[in-house]
Amino acid sequence: MSSPVTGIGQIAITVSDVDRALAFYRDILELPFLFRPALQLAFLDCGGIRLMLTTPQGAGAVGGNSVLYLKVHDIDASYRSLLDRGAEGAHQPRVTAALSDHTLWLAFLHDPDGNLVALMEERRRTPPSTSA
């Protein structure tokens, strides 16, 4: 029997001030803005998954959310660029796992409410060359 779950449609981040959070996610991280149906809600596109910024509405605590992991192509350049745009760094880029075909690099930032936002890069290993 196949799972009725087909993927992630939306992720909610609980924030204290939607305007301030929107400035971070839209202007610093450069996620495309989708829509804002109410003052306490804003939606952005994160690689085809909707990201909802919301004030606490019966659930969720400001600054106590799960970590959002964002894929990047060059973690070092991306991290420096985001710091230059005003992001607050939490942990510089570093290798966190060496797997058979790639290494996993992670770096962490804080959004304006202290929620962790991770940058991740999977650097593919180049197979050793064989000389004839």
N, CA, C and O atoms as a GROMACS GRO file, in nm:
protein
  528
    1MET      N    1   0.085  -0.118   0.000
    1MET     CA    2   0.000   0.000   0.000
    1MET      C    3   0.090   0.124   0.000
    1MET      O    4   0.182   0.133   0.081
    2SER      N    5   0.063   0.219  -0.089
    2SER     CA    6   0.146   0.339  -0.096
    2SER      C    7   0.097   0.443   0.004
    2SER      O    8  -0.020   0.445   0.043
    3SER      N    9   0.189   0.528   0.044
    3SER     CA   10   0.158   0.632   0.142
    3SER      C   11   0.067   0.737   0.080
    3SER      O   12   0.082   0.771  -0.037
    4PRO      N   13  -0.028   0.789   0.158
    4PRO     CA   14  -0.111   0.898   0.108
    4PRO      C   15  -0.035   1.031   0.104
    4PRO      O   16  -0.081   1.127   0.043
    5VAL      N   17   0.080   1.037   0.169
    5VAL     CA   18   0.161   1.160   0.172
    5VAL      C   19   0.240   1.170   0.042
    5VAL      O   20   0.309   1.076   0.003
    6THR      N   21   0.230   1.284  -0.024
    6THR     CA   22   0.298   1.301  -0.151
    6THR      C   23   0.412   1.402  -0.144
    6THR      O   24   0.480   1.425  -0.244
    7GLY      N   25   0.434   1.463  -0.030
    7GLY     CA   26   0.544   1.559  -0.016
    7GLY      C   27   0.507   1.669   0.082
    7GLY      O   28   0.399   1.667   0.141
    8ILE      N   29   0.597   1.764   0.097
    8ILE     CA   30   0.573   1.879   0.185
    8ILE      C   31   0.509   1.990   0.103
    8ILE      O   32   0.562   2.029  -0.001
    9GLY      N   33   0.396   2.040   0.151
    9GLY     CA   34   0.327   2.148   0.082
    9GLY      C   35   0.358   2.284   0.140
    9GLY      O   36   0.361   2.384   0.069
   10GLN      N   37   0.382   2.287   0.272
   10GLN     CA   38   0.402   2.415   0.339
   10GLN      C   39   0.474   2.392   0.471
   10GLN      O   40   0.455   2.290   0.536
   11ILE      N   41   0.556   2.488   0.508
   11ILE     CA   42   0.624   2.488   0.638
   11ILE      C   43   0.591   2.620   0.705
   11ILE      O   44   0.599   2.726   0.642
   12ALA      N   45   0.553   2.616   0.833
   12ALA     CA   46   0.522   2.738   0.908
   12ALA      C   47   0.636   2.772   1.003
   12ALA      O   48   0.690   2.684   1.070
   13ILE      N   49   0.670   2.899   1.007
   13ILE     CA   50   0.769   2.951   1.101
   13ILE      C   51   0.695   3.051   1.190
   13ILE      O   52   0.637   3.147   1.139
   14THR      N   53   0.697   3.030   1.320
   14THR     CA   54   0.631   3.120   1.414
   14THR      C   55   0.726   3.234   1.448
   14THR      O   56   0.838   3.212   1.494
   15VAL      N   57   0.679   3.357   1.426
   15VAL     CA   58   0.761   3.476   1.445
   15VAL      C   59   0.687   3.577   1.532
   15VAL      O   60   0.566   3.570   1.548
   16SER      N   61   0.761   3.672   1.588
   16SER     CA   62   0.698   3.775   1.671
   16SER      C   63   0.644   3.890   1.588
   16SER      O   64   0.545   3.952   1.626
   17ASP      N   65   0.708   3.919   1.474
   17ASP     CA   66   0.670   4.032   1.391
   17ASP      C   67   0.684   3.990   1.245
   17ASP      O   68   0.796   3.969   1.196
   18VAL      N   69   0.573   3.976   1.176
   18VAL     CA   70   0.575   3.927   1.038
   18VAL      C   71   0.650   4.023   0.947
   18VAL      O   72   0.722   3.977   0.858
   19ASP      N   73   0.636   4.153   0.965
   19ASP     CA   74   0.707   4.249   0.880
   19ASP      C   75   0.858   4.231   0.891
   19ASP      O   76   0.929   4.228   0.790
   20ARG      N   77   0.907   4.218   1.013
   20ARG     CA   78   1.052   4.201   1.037
   20ARG      C   79   1.100   4.068   0.981
   20ARG      O   80   1.206   4.061   0.919
   21ALA      N   81   1.023   3.961   1.002
   21ALA     CA   82   1.060   3.830   0.949
   21ALA      C   83   1.055   3.829   0.796
   21ALA      O   84   1.141   3.769   0.732
   22LEU      N   85   0.956   3.896   0.739
   22LEU     CA   86   0.945   3.904   0.594
   22LEU      C   87   1.067   3.974   0.535
   22LEU      O   88   1.118   3.933   0.431
   23ALA      N   89   1.113   4.078   0.600
   23ALA     CA   90   1.233   4.148   0.553
   23ALA      C   91   1.353   4.054   0.552
   23ALA      O   92   1.435   4.062   0.461
   24PHE      N   93   1.365   3.966   0.650
   24PHE     CA   94   1.476   3.870   0.654
   24PHE      C   95   1.462   3.764   0.545
   24PHE      O   96   1.554   3.746   0.465
   25TYR      N   97   1.350   3.695   0.541
   25TYR     CA   98   1.333   3.583   0.447
   25TYR      C   99   1.323   3.630   0.302
   25TYR      O  100   1.373   3.562   0.212
   26ARG      N  101   1.259   3.744   0.277
   26ARG     CA  102   1.244   3.795   0.141
   26ARG      C  103   1.367   3.874   0.096
   26ARG      O  104   1.418   3.853  -0.014
   27ASP      N  105   1.414   3.966   0.181
   27ASP     CA  106   1.518   4.060   0.139
   27ASP      C  107   1.660   4.009   0.162
   27ASP      O  108   1.748   4.034   0.079
   28ILE      N  109   1.684   3.938   0.270
   28ILE     CA  110   1.819   3.886   0.296
   28ILE      C  111   1.838   3.749   0.232
   28ILE      O  112   1.936   3.728   0.160
   29LEU      N  113   1.745   3.655   0.258
   29LEU     CA  114   1.757   3.522   0.197
   29LEU      C  115   1.711   3.520   0.051
   29LEU      O  116   1.741   3.426  -0.023
   30GLU      N  117   1.639   3.624   0.011
   30GLU     CA  118   1.589   3.640  -0.126
   30GLU      C  119   1.493   3.531  -0.170
   30GLU      O  120   1.496   3.488  -0.286
   31LEU      N  121   1.407   3.484  -0.078
   31LEU     CA  122   1.302   3.391  -0.117
   31LEU      C  123   1.191   3.472  -0.184
   31LEU      O  124   1.155   3.579  -0.135
   32PRO      N  125   1.137   3.423  -0.295
   32PRO     CA  126   1.032   3.497  -0.365
   32PRO      C  127   0.904   3.510  -0.281
   32PRO      O  128   0.854   3.412  -0.226
   33PHE      N  129   0.854   3.632  -0.272
   33PHE     CA  130   0.730   3.662  -0.201
   33PHE      C  131   0.613   3.609  -0.282
   33PHE      O  132   0.608   3.629  -0.403
   34LEU      N  133   0.517   3.543  -0.216
   34LEU     CA  134   0.398   3.492  -0.284
   34LEU      C  135   0.276   3.579  -0.257
   34LEU      O  136   0.220   3.639  -0.349
   35PHE      N  137   0.234   3.586  -0.129
   35PHE     CA  138   0.115   3.665  -0.097
   35PHE      C  139   0.107   3.687   0.053
   35PHE      O  140   0.176   3.622   0.132
   36ARG      N  141   0.020   3.783   0.091
   36ARG     CA  142   0.000   3.816   0.232
   36ARG      C  143  -0.149   3.840   0.255
   36ARG      O  144  -0.197   3.951   0.235
   37PRO      N  145  -0.222   3.736   0.298
   37PRO     CA  146  -0.366   3.747   0.313
   37PRO      C  147  -0.411   3.822   0.439
   37PRO      O  148  -0.527   3.863   0.448
   38ALA      N  149  -0.321   3.839   0.536
   38ALA     CA  150  -0.356   3.908   0.660
   38ALA      C  151  -0.227   3.964   0.720
   38ALA      O  152  -0.117   3.922   0.682
   39LEU      N  153  -0.239   4.058   0.813
   39LEU     CA  154  -0.120   4.119   0.875
   39LEU      C  155  -0.033   4.017   0.948
   39LEU      O  156   0.089   4.033   0.955
   40GLN      N  157  -0.095   3.912   1.004
   40GLN     CA  158  -0.020   3.814   1.081
   40GLN      C  159   0.029   3.696   0.997
   40GLN      O  160   0.075   3.596   1.053
   41LEU      N  161   0.018   3.705   0.864
   41LEU     CA  162   0.060   3.597   0.775
   41LEU      C  163   0.132   3.651   0.652
   41LEU      O  164   0.094   3.755   0.597
   42ALA      N  165   0.234   3.579   0.609
   42ALA     CA  166   0.299   3.608   0.481
   42ALA      C  167   0.350   3.476   0.426
   42ALA      O  168   0.392   3.388   0.502
   43PHE      N  169   0.347   3.462   0.295
   43PHE     CA  170   0.389   3.338   0.230
   43PHE      C  171   0.497   3.366   0.127
   43PHE      O  172   0.489   3.463   0.051
   44LEU      N  173   0.599   3.279   0.126
   44LEU     CA  174   0.709   3.288   0.031
   44LEU      C  175   0.730   3.152  -0.034
   44LEU      O  176   0.681   3.050   0.016
   45ASP      N  177   0.802   3.152  -0.145
   45ASP     CA  178   0.834   3.026  -0.213
   45ASP      C  179   0.976   2.985  -0.176
   45ASP      O  180   1.070   3.064  -0.187
   46CYS      N  181   0.991   2.862  -0.133
   46CYS     CA  182   1.122   2.808  -0.096
   46CYS      C  183   1.145   2.682  -0.179
   46CYS      O  184   1.123   2.570  -0.132
   47GLY      N  185   1.190   2.702  -0.302
   47GLY     CA  186   1.216   2.588  -0.390
   47GLY      C  187   1.094   2.504  -0.420
   47GLY      O  188   1.103   2.381  -0.428
   48GLY      N  189   0.979   2.568  -0.435
   48GLY     CA  190   0.856   2.496  -0.465
   48GLY      C  191   0.775   2.457  -0.343
   48GLY      O  192   0.666   2.401  -0.356
   49ILE      N  193   0.826   2.485  -0.224
   49ILE     CA  194   0.753   2.459  -0.100
   49ILE      C  195   0.716   2.594  -0.040
   49ILE      O  196   0.800   2.683  -0.029
   50ARG      N  197   0.591   2.609  -0.003
   50ARG     CA  198   0.544   2.735   0.054
   50ARG      C  199   0.594   2.749   0.197
   50ARG      O  200   0.581   2.657   0.277
   51LEU      N  201   0.651   2.866   0.228
   51LEU     CA  202   0.697   2.898   0.362
   51LEU      C  203   0.601   3.001   0.420
   51LEU      O  204   0.585   3.110   0.364
   52MET      N  205   0.537   2.967   0.531
   52MET     CA  206   0.440   3.056   0.595
   52MET      C  207   0.504   3.120   0.717
   52MET      O  208   0.553   3.051   0.806
   53LEU      N  209   0.505   3.253   0.720
   53LEU     CA  210   0.548   3.328   0.838
   53LEU      C  211   0.422   3.368   0.912
   53LEU      O  212   0.332   3.428   0.854
   54THR      N  213   0.415   3.334   1.041
   54THR     CA  214   0.294   3.359   1.117
   54THR      C  215   0.326   3.395   1.262
   54THR      O  216   0.422   3.345   1.320
   55THR      N  217   0.245   3.481   1.318
   55THR     CA  218   0.255   3.506   1.462
   55THR      C  219   0.191   3.387   1.533
   55THR      O  220   0.115   3.312   1.471
   56PRO      N  221   0.221   3.366   1.663
   56PRO     CA  222   0.162   3.252   1.733
   56PRO      C  223   0.009   3.258   1.727
   56PRO      O  224  -0.052   3.358   1.766
   57GLN      N  225  -0.051   3.153   1.679
   57GLN     CA  226  -0.197   3.148   1.667
   57GLN      C  227  -0.246   3.016   1.725
   57GLN      O  228  -0.298   2.931   1.653
   58GLY      N  229  -0.231   3.000   1.854
   58GLY     CA  230  -0.279   2.880   1.921
   58GLY      C  231  -0.174   2.771   1.931
   58GLY      O  232  -0.189   2.678   2.010
   59ALA      N  233  -0.067   2.781   1.853
   59ALA     CA  234   0.039   2.680   1.857
   59ALA      C  235   0.168   2.745   1.810
   59ALA      O  236   0.166   2.843   1.736
   60GLY      N  237   0.277   2.690   1.854
   60GLY     CA  238   0.407   2.741   1.813
   60GLY      C  239   0.457   2.848   1.907
   60GLY      O  240   0.379   2.926   1.962
   61ALA      N  241   0.586   2.851   1.923
   61ALA     CA  242   0.649   2.951   2.009
   61ALA      C  243   0.753   3.026   1.927
   61ALA      O  244   0.827   2.966   1.849
   62VAL      N  245   0.757   3.156   1.946
   62VAL     CA  246   0.855   3.238   1.876
   62VAL      C  247   0.995   3.191   1.912
   62VAL      O  248   1.026   3.175   2.031
   63GLY      N  249   1.080   3.169   1.813
   63GLY     CA  250   1.218   3.129   1.836
   63GLY      C  251   1.236   2.984   1.872
   63GLY      O  252   1.350   2.941   1.892
   64GLY      N  253   1.130   2.906   1.880
   64GLY     CA  254   1.140   2.766   1.920
   64GLY      C  255   1.095   2.670   1.811
   64GLY      O  256   1.039   2.565   1.840
   65ASN      N  257   1.120   2.707   1.686
   65ASN     CA  258   1.075   2.625   1.575
   65ASN      C  259   1.179   2.520   1.538
   65ASN      O  260   1.291   2.522   1.588
   66SER      N  261   1.140   2.430   1.452
   66SER     CA  262   1.235   2.335   1.394
   66SER      C  263   1.331   2.413   1.304
   66SER      O  264   1.303   2.527   1.267
   67VAL      N  265   1.442   2.352   1.270
   67VAL     CA  266   1.541   2.418   1.186
   67VAL      C  267   1.501   2.406   1.039
   67VAL      O  268   1.464   2.297   0.994
   68LEU      N  269   1.508   2.514   0.967
   68LEU     CA  270   1.482   2.518   0.824
   68LEU      C  271   1.616   2.501   0.754
   68LEU      O  272   1.706   2.583   0.773
   69TYR      N  273   1.632   2.395   0.673
   69TYR     CA  274   1.756   2.367   0.601
   69TYR      C  275   1.738   2.409   0.456
   69TYR      O  276   1.653   2.355   0.385
   70LEU      N  277   1.818   2.506   0.411
   70LEU     CA  278   1.810   2.559   0.276
   70LEU      C  279   1.930   2.512   0.195
   70LEU      O  280   2.044   2.529   0.237
   71LYS      N  281   1.904   2.453   0.078
   71LYS     CA  282   2.012   2.406  -0.008
   71LYS      C  283   2.078   2.524  -0.079
   71LYS      O  284   2.011   2.616  -0.126
   72VAL      N  285   2.211   2.521  -0.085
   72VAL     CA  286   2.288   2.622  -0.159
   72VAL      C  287   2.394   2.551  -0.242
   72VAL      O  288   2.428   2.436  -0.215
   73HIS      N  289   2.446   2.620  -0.345
   73HIS     CA  290   2.548   2.560  -0.432
   73HIS      C  291   2.689   2.585  -0.381
   73HIS      O  292   2.776   2.500  -0.399
   74ASP      N  293   2.713   2.698  -0.317
   74ASP     CA  294   2.845   2.733  -0.265
   74ASP      C  295   2.824   2.787  -0.124
   74ASP      O  296   2.794   2.905  -0.106
   75ILE      N  297   2.840   2.702  -0.025
   75ILE     CA  298   2.805   2.738   0.113
   75ILE      C  299   2.892   2.851   0.167
   75ILE      O  300   2.844   2.937   0.240
   76ASP      N  301   3.020   2.851   0.131
   76ASP     CA  302   3.109   2.956   0.181
   76ASP      C  303   3.067   3.093   0.128
   76ASP      O  304   3.052   3.188   0.204
   77ALA      N  305   3.048   3.103  -0.003
   77ALA     CA  306   3.008   3.230  -0.065
   77ALA      C  307   2.868   3.271  -0.019
   77ALA      O  308   2.843   3.388   0.007
   78SER      N  309   2.777   3.174  -0.009
   78SER     CA  310   2.640   3.205   0.035
   78SER      C  311   2.638   3.257   0.177
   78SER      O  312   2.570   3.355   0.206
   79TYR      N  313   2.712   3.194   0.266
   79TYR     CA  314   2.718   3.236   0.406
   79TYR      C  315   2.772   3.378   0.417
   79TYR      O  316   2.714   3.462   0.485
   80ARG      N  317   2.885   3.405   0.350
   80ARG     CA  318   2.945   3.540   0.353
   80ARG      C  319   2.848   3.644   0.297
   80ARG      O  320   2.833   3.752   0.354
   81SER      N  321   2.782   3.611   0.188
   81SER     CA  322   2.688   3.703   0.125
   81SER      C  323   2.571   3.736   0.218
   81SER      O  324   2.530   3.852   0.228
   82LEU      N  325   2.519   3.635   0.285
   82LEU     CA  326   2.406   3.658   0.377
   82LEU      C  327   2.449   3.739   0.498
   82LEU      O  328   2.372   3.823   0.545
   83LEU      N  329   2.570   3.717   0.549
   83LEU     CA  330   2.620   3.799   0.659
   83LEU      C  331   2.635   3.944   0.613
   83LEU      O  332   2.601   4.036   0.687
   84ASP      N  333   2.686   3.963   0.492
   84ASP     CA  334   2.702   4.098   0.437
   84ASP      C  335   2.569   4.170   0.422
   84ASP      O  336   2.563   4.293   0.429
   85ARG      N  337   2.461   4.094   0.401
   85ARG     CA  338   2.327   4.153   0.385
   85ARG      C  339   2.256   4.174   0.518
   85ARG      O  340   2.143   4.223   0.521
   86GLY      N  341   2.321   4.136   0.629
   86GLY     CA  342   2.262   4.163   0.760
   86GLY      C  343   2.217   4.042   0.839
   86GLY      O  344   2.162   4.057   0.948
   87ALA      N  345   2.239   3.922   0.787
   87ALA     CA  346   2.201   3.802   0.863
   87ALA      C  347   2.296   3.787   0.982
   87ALA      O  348   2.412   3.828   0.976
   88GLU      N  349   2.246   3.728   1.089
   88GLU     CA  350   2.327   3.701   1.208
   88GLU      C  351   2.377   3.557   1.201
   88GLU      O  352   2.298   3.462   1.197
   89GLY      N  353   2.508   3.541   1.199
   89GLY     CA  354   2.567   3.408   1.192
   89GLY      C  355   2.561   3.336   1.325
   89GLY      O  356   2.573   3.398   1.431
   90ALA      N  357   2.540   3.205   1.320
   90ALA     CA  358   2.542   3.121   1.440
   90ALA      C  359   2.660   3.023   1.436
   90ALA      O  360   2.729   3.006   1.536
   91HIS      N  361   2.684   2.959   1.320
   91HIS     CA  362   2.796   2.866   1.302
   91HIS      C  363   2.846   2.879   1.159
   91HIS      O  364   2.766   2.873   1.065
   92GLN      N  365   2.975   2.895   1.142
   92GLN     CA  366   3.035   2.904   1.009
   92GLN      C  367   3.027   2.770   0.938
   92GLN      O  368   3.007   2.667   1.001
   93PRO      N  369   3.041   2.772   0.804
   93PRO     CA  370   3.035   2.647   0.728
   93PRO      C  371   3.139   2.546   0.775
   93PRO      O  372   3.254   2.580   0.803
   94ARG      N  373   3.095   2.420   0.784
   94ARG     CA  374   3.185   2.311   0.825
   94ARG      C  375   3.129   2.179   0.776
   94ARG      O  376   3.009   2.165   0.753
   95VAL      N  377   3.218   2.083   0.761
   95VAL     CA  378   3.178   1.947   0.722
   95VAL      C  379   3.112   1.881   0.842
   95VAL      O  380   3.165   1.884   0.953
   96THR      N  381   2.996   1.822   0.819
   96THR     CA  382   2.927   1.751   0.927
   96THR      C  383   2.918   1.602   0.903
   96THR      O  384   2.893   1.525   0.996
   97ALA      N  385   2.937   1.560   0.778
   97ALA     CA  386   2.934   1.416   0.747
   97ALA      C  387   3.012   1.391   0.618
   97ALA      O  388   2.999   1.465   0.521
   98ALA      N  389   3.093   1.286   0.621
   98ALA     CA  390   3.164   1.243   0.502
   98ALA      C  391   3.103   1.111   0.458
   98ALA      O  392   3.124   1.007   0.520
   99LEU      N  393   3.027   1.117   0.350
   99LEU     CA  394   2.959   0.998   0.300
   99LEU      C  395   3.035   0.943   0.180
   99LEU      O  396   3.131   1.005   0.134
  100SER      N  397   2.995   0.828   0.130
  100SER     CA  398   3.072   0.762   0.025
  100SER      C  399   3.083   0.844  -0.103
  100SER      O  400   3.186   0.839  -0.169
  101ASP      N  401   2.978   0.919  -0.140
  101ASP     CA  402   2.983   0.994  -0.265
  101ASP      C  403   2.983   1.145  -0.249
  101ASP      O  404   2.996   1.218  -0.348
  102HIS      N  405   2.969   1.195  -0.124
  102HIS     CA  406   2.971   1.339  -0.102
  102HIS      C  407   2.999   1.372   0.044
  102HIS      O  408   2.991   1.287   0.132
  103THR      N  409   3.034   1.499   0.066
  103THR     CA  410   3.045   1.549   0.202
  103THR      C  411   2.931   1.647   0.224
  103THR      O  412   2.893   1.722   0.135
  104LEU      N  413   2.876   1.645   0.345
  104LEU     CA  414   2.767   1.734   0.381
  104LEU      C  415   2.824   1.851   0.460
  104LEU      O  416   2.884   1.833   0.566
  105TRP      N  417   2.805   1.969   0.408
  105TRP     CA  418   2.849   2.093   0.473
  105TRP      C  419   2.726   2.165   0.527
  105TRP      O  420   2.623   2.171   0.460
  106LEU      N  421   2.736   2.220   0.649
  106LEU     CA  422   2.628   2.297   0.710
  106LEU      C  423   2.683   2.427   0.767
  106LEU      O  424   2.797   2.432   0.813
  107ALA      N  425   2.601   2.530   0.764
  107ALA     CA  426   2.626   2.657   0.831
  107ALA      C  427   2.492   2.703   0.888
  107ALA      O  428   2.387   2.666   0.835
  108PHE      N  429   2.495   2.781   0.995
  108PHE     CA  430   2.371   2.822   1.059
  108PHE      C  431   2.365   2.973   1.079
  108PHE      O  432   2.465   3.038   1.110
  109LEU      N  433   2.244   3.027   1.059
  109LEU     CA  434   2.212   3.167   1.081
  109LEU      C  435   2.096   3.174   1.179
  109LEU      O  436   2.030   3.073   1.206
  110HIS      N  437   2.071   3.294   1.232
  110HIS     CA  438   1.951   3.318   1.312
  110HIS      C  439   1.862   3.415   1.235
  110HIS      O  440   1.911   3.512   1.176
  111ASP      N  441   1.730   3.388   1.236
  111ASP     CA  442   1.639   3.488   1.182
  111ASP      C  443   1.617   3.593   1.292
  111ASP      O  444   1.672   3.578   1.401
  112PRO      N  445   1.538   3.698   1.268
  112PRO     CA  446   1.523   3.804   1.369
  112PRO      C  447   1.466   3.756   1.503
  112PRO      O  448   1.484   3.825   1.604
  113ASP      N  449   1.398   3.641   1.507
  113ASP     CA  450   1.343   3.590   1.632
  113ASP      C  451   1.430   3.484   1.697
  113ASP      O  452   1.393   3.427   1.800
  114GLY      N  453   1.546   3.456   1.639
  114GLY     CA  454   1.636   3.356   1.696
  114GLY      C  455   1.613   3.216   1.643
  114GLY      O  456   1.682   3.123   1.687
  115ASN      N  457   1.519   3.196   1.550
  115ASN     CA  458   1.501   3.065   1.488
  115ASN      C  459   1.627   3.032   1.407
  115ASN      O  460   1.680   3.119   1.338
  116LEU      N  461   1.673   2.908   1.416
  116LEU     CA  462   1.788   2.867   1.335
  116LEU      C  463   1.746   2.844   1.191
  116LEU      O  464   1.643   2.784   1.164
  117VAL      N  465   1.829   2.893   1.100
  117VAL     CA  466   1.814   2.869   0.958
  117VAL      C  467   1.948   2.812   0.912
  117VAL      O  468   2.052   2.874   0.929
  118ALA      N  469   1.943   2.692   0.855
  118ALA     CA  470   2.066   2.626   0.813
  118ALA      C  471   2.085   2.640   0.663
  118ALA      O  472   1.989   2.641   0.586
  119LEU      N  473   2.211   2.650   0.623
  119LEU     CA  474   2.249   2.639   0.484
  119LEU      C  475   2.314   2.504   0.469
  119LEU      O  476   2.393   2.464   0.555
  120MET      N  477   2.283   2.432   0.362
  120MET     CA  478   2.345   2.301   0.342
  120MET      C  479   2.393   2.286   0.198
  120MET      O  480   2.327   2.328   0.103
  121GLU      N  481   2.510   2.224   0.186
  121GLU     CA  482   2.566   2.194   0.054
  121GLU      C  483   2.616   2.051   0.057
  121GLU      O  484   2.689   2.012   0.147
  122GLU      N  485   2.576   1.974  -0.042
  122GLU     CA  486   2.625   1.837  -0.058
  122GLU      C  487   2.730   1.841  -0.169
  122GLU      O  488   2.697   1.846  -0.287
  123ARG      N  489   2.855   1.839  -0.128
  123ARG     CA  490   2.965   1.844  -0.226
  123ARG      C  491   2.997   1.703  -0.272
  123ARG      O  492   3.042   1.619  -0.194
  124ARG      N  493   2.972   1.680  -0.398
  124ARG     CA  494   2.998   1.548  -0.457
  124ARG      C  495   3.147   1.522  -0.463
  124ARG      O  496   3.227   1.610  -0.495
  125ARG      N  497   3.183   1.400  -0.431
  125ARG     CA  498   3.323   1.359  -0.443
  125ARG      C  499   3.352   1.325  -0.588
  125ARG      O  500   3.269   1.266  -0.657
  126THR      N  501   3.469   1.363  -0.633
  126THR     CA  502   3.509   1.323  -0.767
  126THR      C  503   3.576   1.189  -0.758
  126THR      O  504   3.667   1.170  -0.678
  127PRO      N  505   3.533   1.096  -0.841
  127PRO     CA  506   3.595   0.964  -0.836
  127PRO      C  507   3.742   0.974  -0.874
  127PRO      O  508   3.779   1.056  -0.957
  128PRO      N  509   3.825   0.889  -0.813
  128PRO     CA  510   3.968   0.893  -0.846
  128PRO      C  511   3.987   0.856  -0.993
  128PRO      O  512   3.920   0.768  -1.047
  129SER      N  513   4.079   0.928  -1.056
  129SER     CA  514   4.104   0.900  -1.198
  129SER      C  515   4.187   0.772  -1.211
  129SER      O  516   4.274   0.743  -1.128
  130THR      N  517   4.159   0.701  -1.314
  130THR     CA  518   4.234   0.577  -1.339
  130THR      C  519   4.321   0.601  -1.461
  130THR      O  520   4.272   0.637  -1.567
  131SER      N  521   4.449   0.580  -1.445
  131SER     CA  522   4.544   0.597  -1.556
  131SER      C  523   4.564   0.463  -1.622
  131SER      O  524   4.573   0.359  -1.557
  132ALA      N  525   4.571   0.469  -1.752
  132ALA     CA  526   4.592   0.345  -1.824
  132ALA      C  527   4.738   0.324  -1.852
  132ALA      O  528   4.776   0.223  -1.912
   0.00000   0.00000   0.00000
